[in-house]
Amino acid sequence: MTMTGTIHLDVLLVEDNPGDARLVEHHLNSPAVAHFVDGVSISHVESLSPVDEQLEAAHDVVLLDLGLPESTGLTTLDRATEMIGGVPIIVLTGMQDREMAIEAINRGAQDYLPKADLDGDRLVRALRYAVVRSRQQRAIQRQTDQMDFFNSILQHDILNGMNVIRARGELLEDTLDSQEREYASTIVQWSDDLIDLTEKVRSVLETVTDKDGRDHEHRNLQAVLTDAAERARSVCDDCTVTVESEAVTVVADELLDDVFANLFLNAVEHGGADVTIDVTTTVGEGVVTVCLADDGDGVPSSDARRIFERGEKGSESGGTGFGLYFVDTMVRSYGGDVWVEDSDLGGAAFYIELPHATP
């Protein structure tokens, strides 16, 4: 399948063999190029020494021969990567070496092309895709940096400020009388809610931006479900909550409590004052599956995946749409899964699959 060309590529070729350089230039002047890009401009140097000066011309991509006068092999790639920063590199080599190819990619090369396999179509595909991937990676890194910045603001500005407001509210609550005390109590209550929401947002940001992931531990699932059920009963006097759970341990962290608290409160909010919630646990090979079923209005099949997306909420919900997005993000960070189906009780059944923590 051909692709309409939409970009012009400025290529820096680092190649000490004149014959190989002419071959690359020949391939980039072939008719196949027009199917992928509007055009290609080529600059050629024979070693890494003049690369710094050449990159002042803002090249889009570098074609790098690994066998140069001043260095060979992956050392050449390491030196070039240090010199050119964020410009994508495609490695050219006369060797057919799969292990070296994989290592070159691991060290930052966008692609690895044996010279014997080159033709115009393959070369220009590699060039265009390398540029597109590099731009996407830079965009993702910018978003990650922005989320790190927002996370810092949440921690050092908003969260600290809310704790100050809460402390002052508690002080007023202890000193004021009658109506004014109720106002102070409202301040404390809203401060607690906002502090809790801020902590959850920070957890999601950390989960999304942390390449190594959050530290996981072994959690007693029965205790987590029992506590979440009690929280649900405390906000709904008429609801019926039944938990049938085995004494089993799963891989998660301290936020698993909030994951199930969100699911229970979601069932209470959408199921009505007299909602019935049944919770069962199934232990399988390597996984533990919790089913939280209710007799509420259920979830339309068309919304079964969408409700876990950021900002989505039911038409009757007064919340932010963050709760189920938080649930989905955290469960997946544990290596698990979450989905919703129709419940045998007539409402919705949320399934939460978590890794089984074995001794």
N, C-alpha and C positions, 0 to 999 in steps of 0.2 A: 504494500500500500504506500502510495506516495504522500508526501506531506507538503503543503504549500509553504514556500520559503517566506519568512517574515523578518529575518534578521541578517545583518552583515557581520561577518566574523573577522576580527583582526587577530592573526595567528603569529606567534613567535616560535620559530623552529630552531631548536638548539641541536645541531648535528654537525659532527666534524668530518663525515664522509661526503665528499662532493656528489658522488653518484647517488647515494641514498637521499641526499637533499633534493637533487633534481627529480628523483622518482616521486618523492612526496609532493613536490610542486606540480609535477605532471598529474598526479591523482587529484589534486585540489583544483586543477583546471579542467577536469573532465565534465561532460554534460550532466552526470549524476548529481553534481553539486547543486544545480538549480532546483532540484526536487526538495531540498532541505533548507537552503538559505538563499538570500538574495545575492550574496557574493562573498568572496574570501580575499583578504589582503594578507600577504605573507612577508614577514621579516625573518632573515636568516642570520644566525651567528654560529660560530664553530666551537665555542666553549662557554663556560659559565661566566667568565670574567666580564664581558660587556653586558651581562643580563640586566644589571641594575640600571644602566643607562637606557637600555631598550624598553624597560618597563615604564619609563616615564611617558612613553607613547600610549599608555593605557591599553595594552593588549587584552583580548578577551580570554585567551587560552594559550597554554604553552605545550608544544610537542617536544618532548625531551628524550634524546638518545641517552641510554645509560652508560655507554662506553665512550667517554670523552678523554681528552689528553690529560686533564688534571685529576680525574677520578673515574671509577667504574662501579657498576652494579648499584645497589641500593644506597651506597654512600652518595652517589651523584644525586639521587632523588632527595635525600635528606638535606644536602647542601642547597639544592634548588628550592625546596619548600621553605627553608629558612630565609632565602633571599627574596622570594617573590610574594610572600604573604598569602593573600586570599585568592590569587589568580589560579584557576583550575589547571592541573597538570595531567597530560596524557603521556604515558611512558611508551617509548619506541625501543624495541630491542631486536637483536638478531637471534635471540635464543628462544626456544620453546620450553619454558620452565614454569610449570603450573604453580609450584610452591612460591617461586619468586613473584609471580603475578599476584597471588593472594597477599603476600607480605607487602607488595607495593601498594595495593589498595588499602591495606590496614594502616600504612604509613601516610596515607592522604592522597595518593594518586586517584584521579577520577576513572582512569581506564588503563589497560595494559595491552598493547598491540604488537604482536610479532611482525617484523617487517615483511617476512615471506608471505603473510596472509593479506597484505594490504591491497585494496583497490579503492577507487574513488568513492563508491557507495559506502563501504564500511568506514572509511576514514572520516568522511564528512558527517555521517551519523554519529560517530564517536565524538567529534568536535561539538556538534550542536547539543547533544545530550549532556556532555560534560558542562557546557556553559549553563544550560537550563538547570541541571542538578545543583551546580554551584550557587546560582542565584536563589534557588529554593532553600538551600542550606543556610545562606546568609539571612534570608527572610525569617527562617525558623529561629536562628540565633538571636536576631533582633527581638522577636517576640518573647523568647526566653529571657533575654536581658530586661525587657519591659516588665515581665511578670515578676522577676526577682526584685525589681525596683518597687513595684506595687506591694509586694510582700513585705519589703522593708518599711514602707509607709504604714501598712496595716499594723506591724509590730511596734514600731517606735513612735508613731504619731497617734493613730486612731485608737489602738488598744490601750496605750498608756493614758490617753485622754479620757477614754471611757472608764478606766479604773479610778481616775481622779474624780470624775462625776459621780460614780457609784459611791465612793467613800464619803463625799460630801452629802449625798442623798441619805446614806445611813446615819450620818451625824444629825441631819435635820429630823430624820425619822425618830431619833431618840430624844430630841429636845422639844419638838412641836406638839401641839395638842389638836384633837378633833380633825377638822377638815384639812388643815395644813399637813397633818401627819399622813393623811391619805395621799395627798399630792407627793409627799416625799417618798412614800412607799411605791408609788407609780414610777418615780424616777429610778429607784433601785431596781424594780422589776424590769423596766425597759433597758436599763444598763446591763443587767444580767443577760437578757436576750441578745442584745447587740454584741456583747463580749463573746457569747457563745457562737454567734454567727461569724464574727470576725475570726475566731479560732478555726472554725471549719473552713472558711475561705482560705486562710493561710495554709491549712493542711492540704487542700486541693492544689494550691499553687506549688507547694513543696513537692507534692507527688508528681506534678506535671513537669517541673523543671529539674528535679534531682535525677541525674543520670544513674546514680547508684541505687536509687529507690530508698524508701523509708526503712528503718530497722523493724523487722518483724519478730514476733515472739509467739509462744504457744499460749492460746487463750482458752479458758474453760467455757465452752459454748453454752452449756446449761445455765451457768451463772449469768452470762450475758443476756440470754433470752428471758430469764426470770426477772432480772432488773428492768429490762425494757418493758415487759408486761406490766410490772408494778407502776411504771411511769405512765403507761397508757390508762390504767385503771384510775390513777390519781386525777386525770383530767376529764374522765367520763364515768360518772357514777353508774350509768345504766348499761354500760357495755359489758359483754361477757368475753373474757379472754382465757383460753385454755392452752397450756403449753405441755406438749408431750415430747420431751427431749431426753436423749441418752446422755450419759456422762462421757462426753467426747471432747477432744482438744483439737483446735484448728490453728492454722497459721494466719496471724493477723497482727494488729497492734491495739493500742488503747482506744483508738477511734472506732473499733468494731462496736462498742457500746452505742455510739452515736449513729452508726449505720442502722442498727436494729431499732433504736429509738425513733429515727425518722420513718422507718417502715410502719411501725406500730401507730405512731401519731398520724401518718398518712391514712391508714385504714380507719382510724377514729374520725378524722376530719371528713372523709368522703363517704363513710358508711352510715353516718347518722348517730343519734344519741343512744340507740339500743343495738348497736352493731355487735355481731358475734365474730370473734376472731379465733381461729384454730391454728395452732402452730405444731408442725410435726417435723421430725428430723430423720433423715435416712443416711446411713453410712455405707458408702460404696468403696470401690478400689481406688484409694488415694484421694478421695473427695468426700465431703460431707455436704448434703443438700438439705437446706431448711425450706419448708413450704409454709408461707404465711397466708392463710386463706380467710376471706371474710364474706359476709352476705350482703354487702352494699350494692351499689349500682354497677360495679364492674368497670372494666376498661375496654373501649371499642378496639377490635383487632387492628384497625387502621392506626391506632395510637400506641400499640404495644411496644414499639421501639422508640417512638418520638418522645414519650413521656420522660425518658432518661436523658434527654438532651438538655443542654444549658438553657435556662430561662423558661422551659416549658412548664405549664401548670394547667390544672383543670379550670373550666369556666367558672366554677363556684369557689375556687380557691382564692383566699386573700393573701397568700404567701408570695414569695419571690420566685418560685420555680427552681430554687436551688437545692431543695431536699433530695429529690431522686437523682439529680445530677451528681450530688455529693455521694450518694449511695453507690451509683454506678462507678464513679471514679475510684473510690476507695476499694470496692470489691475487686475491681480489675487490677489495682495495684498489689493486691494480695495474691494475684494469680488465679482469681476465681471468675465467676460470671453471675449475672443477675438478669432475669427476664420475668415477664408477666403473662399469665394465661387466664382462661376462665376458671372460676372456682366451682367445685361441686356444691358449694353452699349458695351459688347463684351470683356471687360477686366476683372479685378479683383474687387471683392466687399468685403471689410473688414468690419466685424461687431464687434462692441465694446459694450458689455453689462455692464452697471454700476448700482449700487444700487441707487434707487430714494430716494433723501433726502426729507422726509416728515416733515412738521413743528412739 
